[in-house]
Amino acid sequence: MINFADFLLLIVAIFWGVTFKLVQNAIADMPVFIFLFWRFFLSFLLMFILFYKKISFDKESLKAALLLGIFNFLVFSFQTFGLLYAPSSVVAFITGLYVILTPIVAFFIFKKRISPYAIIGVILAFLGIYLLTGANIGSFGKGELYTFIATVFVALHINYTDIFSKKYNLYTLVTFQFLAVALLSLIFIPFEKGSVTFSKDVIIALTVTVLFATVFAYFIQTYAQKFTTSTKTAIIFAMEPVSAAIFAYFYGETLSLIQITGAVLVILAMLISELGDLFFRKFF
């Protein structure tokens, strides 16, 4: 039986994947850091208004939220810089390496044991992401380097969320993580070029990402990670590019047989990491 927390994380991955195309359209009309500021500042306001009475203002919870916010901001920043110098398929593939980096960080830094089924899941998810993105890495330049740095921070964010979610106030972690990303984005806005246009695409993207891909998604991620492992979380989040590809297909983009194979491998990876131990105990 699939863990309910893992099912919630799957919903989060689907939301992130579905909103990828919306965000891509929005940042064509609005510079990235301005979009990030509004996305996370509005998310902060919504969380604060809805859950003010449940938020704890103790120093340790606030410090943990700040660290998660810094990790999140660095992910978005370095990934954006990576897209300036490397093809999007390469950026998507290198970002997907967090499936491998997350258990490595969990094992070597936090001394977490990794199950053999999770290891199989990690390998399959990695292969699936490679096939799905169609990445062709001929050289390793600064675009690839920036993206790899972003991937390291994804792995750190997942692992620290795993730890902090079990120790600190859920509402504080989510709410002030949003504020940290918003304020850091605000600092970098003066360095951006381009005009600000609150176009229809921007308004739709902000509405959907604030409600579903930010407030709902990060709240559910932080809650659900109390009941699962960081490695399982990483494998489940590999469903993000799968859902993005499926959504893009309905937008008119085509999916090759190789990409479909990659998507199937990611789904298989998730099922093995979830059900491998149960299957082994039942039949062997």
N, C-alpha and C positions, 0 to 999 in steps of 0.2 A: 504493500500500500504506500502511495506517495505521501510523504510528510506534508501536512497542510502548509507549514511555513515555506517549504520549497515551492509549493503551488503558488503561493502569494508572490514569491520572487519571480516565478515564471511570468505572472501577469505584469510585473514591473518591467521585465525585459521586453515583453511585447509592446508595452506602452512606449518605451524608449525607442524601439525599432520603428514603430508606426510614426512617431513624431520626428524622426530623422529627416524625412523629406520636407516636412513643414518648416523645420528650422533652416534647412538648406535654402528654401525659397525666401525665408524672412531675412537672412543675413545678406541677401542680394540687394535688399532695400535699406538695411540698417547695419552699421558697423558692429562687429562681433561683441566688443566689450560693452557697448551701449545696450545691445540686446541682452547680454548676460546680466547687466545691472538691473534692468527692468524685470527680467524673468525671476531673479532671485530676491530682489527687493519686494516685489509684489507677493512672492511666496512667503517671505518673512512676515509681511504685514498680515496676510491671511492666517498663517499659523498663530501669530501673536494674538490676533483678535479672537480666534476660535478657541484657543487653549491657554489663555493667559493664566487662569487659575490653576492649571496643571503644571505650569512651567516652574522649575526650581532654579533659583538664582545663586546656587552655591558655586564657589570658585572652581572646584574640580570639574563639575559638569560643564561649566562655561569654557574652561580651558580645553576640555576634550572636544567640544563643539567647534571651537576655534581651529584646532588642529585638523579636524575633518574638513572644515571649510577651506583651509589653506590647501590641503591635498586636492580637493575638488576643483578649486580655482586653477591650480597648476596643471591639472589634467586638461581642462578646457583650453588654457593658454598655450601649452606646448603642442597640443593636438592641432590647434589653429595655426600656429607657426609652421608645423609640419606640413599642413596642407598648402602653404605658400610655396614650398620647395619640392614637394614630392607628389606623385599621382595619388588620387583619392583611394584607389584600390590598394596601393602600397600602405597608405596610412591606415586603412581599415584592417589590413592584415597584421601590421605591426602592433596596432592597438589590441588586436585579438590575442596577442602573446600574453596578456594578463592571465589567460587561462592556465598558462604554464608558470608564470611568475608568482601568482597568488599562493599555490601550494609550496613553492620554493621558499618564499618569505615566511609562510606559516611554519614550515619545518625547521629552517635554519635560524630564524630570529625568535620565533615564539615557541619553538620546540613542540609543535603540534604533530601528532601521528597522522599519517595519510593512509587511508585504506587502499588495498590493491585495486578495488573496483573504481575508486576515485582516480587512481593513476591511469587506468585504462580509459576512463571517461575523459581525462585531460588530453591524452594522446589523440583520441578520436575527435574531440572538439577542435584541437589544434589543426588536424588535417582537414576537418570540415570547413573551418574558417578560411584556410588556404585555398581550397577549391571554390568556396563561395565568393571570395573577393577577387579571384583571378589575378592575384598579385604577381608581378614580374620584377623581382628585385635584382637589377643588374649591377647596381653600385650602392654604396652606403654613404650618402652625403649628409648635409646638415638637416635636411627635411626628415630623413629617416632617423637621425639622432634625436631631433626634437620629439618626434613621435614616440620613440623608445622611452625617452624620459617621461613622457605623459603616461605610458603604459606602466612604468614603475610606480607612479603615483596612484594609478588605478588599483594595483595590487596592494599598496599600502593602505589605501582608503578602505578596501574590502576587509583587510585583516584588522585594522584598527576599529572599524565599525563592529566587527565580530567581538572584539574585546570590550569596547566602550558600551555596547548595547546591553551587556550583561552586568555593568557596574553603575551606570549613570542614568539620569532622568531622560526618558525617551523624548519628551516634548522639548526639553532644553537642547539636546543634541541636534534635533532636526531644525528647530527654529533659529538658533544662533549660528548653525552651519550656513544657513541661507544668508543671514546678515553678513557673515564673514566674506562669502563669495561676492555679495553685492558691493561691499565697501572696497574690496580689492579690485573689482572691476572698475569702480568709480575712479580709482587712482590712475588707471591706465587709459581712461577715455580721452584725455587731452593729447595722447600720442597717436590717436587714430585719425585716419583721413576718411573723407566721405561725408555725405549729407545724411541727415536723419529724416526718414520718411515713415510715418505711421500708416503704411499702406494696408490694404485689406489682408495681404499675406502676413504682414507683421502682427496685426491685431489677432488674426486667427491663430497664428503660431504662439503668441504670448498667452492667449486664453487657454489653449489646449495644453501647452507645456507647463504653465503655472499650476493648473488644476490637476492634471493627470501625470505629467512626466516629472514634476517637481514635488509639490505638496503631497500628493498621494504616493508617488513612487518612493521618495526618500523616507517618508514616514513608514511605509510598509517594509522597505529594505531594512531600516534600523530595527523595527519591531521583529521581523522574521528572522534576522540573523542571531537573535537570542536563542533560537531553537534549531539551528543548523550549523554547518561548518563553513569556513571561508572558502574551502576548495569546492564544495558543492555549489556555493553561491556563484563562484567564478564560472563553473560549468553551465549552470542555468543561465547566467547572463550572456553566455555565448549564443543564446537564442535571439539576442538583440539584432545581429546582422541578418539572421534568418527571417525574422518578422519584418525587418526593413526591406529585404529583397522581395518578400511576398507583397508588401504594400506597394513597392515600386512597380511590381508587375501589374497591379491594378491601375497604376498611373500610366501604363502604356509601355513600360520598359520590358525587355524580354529576358527570360531566364534560360540559360543553356543547360544541357544535360549534366555538364560538369558541376554547375552551380547547384542544380537540384540534388546531385549526389552529395555535395558538401553540406547542404541543408539536412539531408537524411542522416549523415554522419553526426552532426551536432545533436539532432534529436536522439539518435542511438546512444550517444555519449551521456546525455542526460538520464536516459532510462537505465543504462548500466550503472551509473553512479548511484541512482535511487534504489534500484531493485536487485542489483547484483548479489548482495549479501542474502537477501530474502530468497532469491531463486536458488542459490547454492545450498542454503540450509534445508530447503524444501525437497530438492531433488537429489542431493548428494549427502 
